[in-house]
Amino acid sequence: MLFMNIFMHYFNVAFPVNKIKVKVNYMVQRWITKGLIVSRNKLCILQKIKRRQCLSAECLEYIHNYQRIFRKVVNEAKRKETDRYVLTAKNKSKALWKLINKESGKIQQNHNITIKKGYNLITNPQIIADCFNKFFIDTVEDLLLQRNKNGYKFKSKFQIQRCSETMFVAPVTTTELERVIASLNKNASVGYDEIPMVVIKQCLGYIIKPLVHIFNVSFQSGIFPDQMKRAKIKPLFKNGDKQNMQNYRPISVLSVFSKILEKLMYNTSLSFLKQHHILTETQHGFRENKSTETASQSFIESVQEALDSQRKVIGIFLDLSKAYDVINHETLLNKLDTYGVRGITNNWFRSYLTRRS
């Protein structure tokens, strides 16, 4: 609390809030060169002449050829810019999906959301925020109520083998903290405190010692700081009617300090799980050198092998509604205990999962 108060004081002094008007032009494209602009202007002049005057067949053919060549050059310029964008991106899969969503019109360029409530159209930002907040909470509570009402209990026929080893979180060092912060994306979205990662990277030399102390106290006590549990919720549009709240899903944007502490625990946990071969190789999510691409490749290969062996293939695909929101935390903590995450470390995860706001 003391560290955050001091840091926020100097942060607000160094970066005071100023209101400015920003004119966003979504039509600017990197592939539009000076040569293309000159050619486009010439084509506009030719088309005006074509409409106003009776031209010979030779002139008309010249205009048609010019128009055809211009379209071809524009398409080639767009293709080269698309290739450059994907090839230079750190996350090529994400960049590719961003292009697909942009071309299909799924990217929402206008950030002013309006929603329908009954027959009324709501435009007030504060009322919209309250409506989204209530909708996201009520949706999860309804799912939990329905699950409890039906008396649903998951029983697996597979028994989890208990790990005899216990995970130990070693004290954080300045070198380790520097490495973790360097690995985080400096352009990531800011949390409720509006502190960007680039500022933390720039002033790390002045705050690294208190951060090391705070993080070590957190691991030693098994308590995740309450101020780092606060998240900024952003409604992300999926598809369909943009005025229907059911077509949005909530994204939690955490503070940079929370992301750093999470990454430290993530590295330790993953190292322990790998060392004792607890994670299955068929898990592709949240794994190093694995992704949706490797999952798709593995699935396609298994289908091809089955078809080559003259076997029939049946696929069952499950889409769990609000999967992460309705996870039973007690079951999760018990599984972590079975896997070797016990004692103070298990208490740390319990603290992390509770009293979030």
Secondary structure as UniProt FT lines:
FT   HELIX           2..14
FT   TURN            26..27
FT   TURN            30..31
FT   HELIX           34..52
FT   HELIX           57..88
FT   HELIX           92..103
FT   TURN            104..105
FT   STRAND          115..117
FT   TURN            118..119
FT   STRAND          120..122
FT   HELIX           125..149
FT   TURN            150..151
FT   HELIX           174..183
FT   TURN            186..187
FT   TURN            192..193
FT   HELIX           197..202
FT   HELIX           204..221
FT   HELIX           226..229
FT   STRAND          231..237
FT   TURN            242..243
FT   HELIX           245..247
FT   STRAND          248..254
FT   HELIX           256..275
FT   TURN            276..277
FT   TURN            281..282
FT   TURN            285..286
FT   TURN            288..289
FT   HELIX           292..308
FT   TURN            309..310
FT   TURN            321..326
FT   HELIX           329..339
FT   HELIX           343..353
//
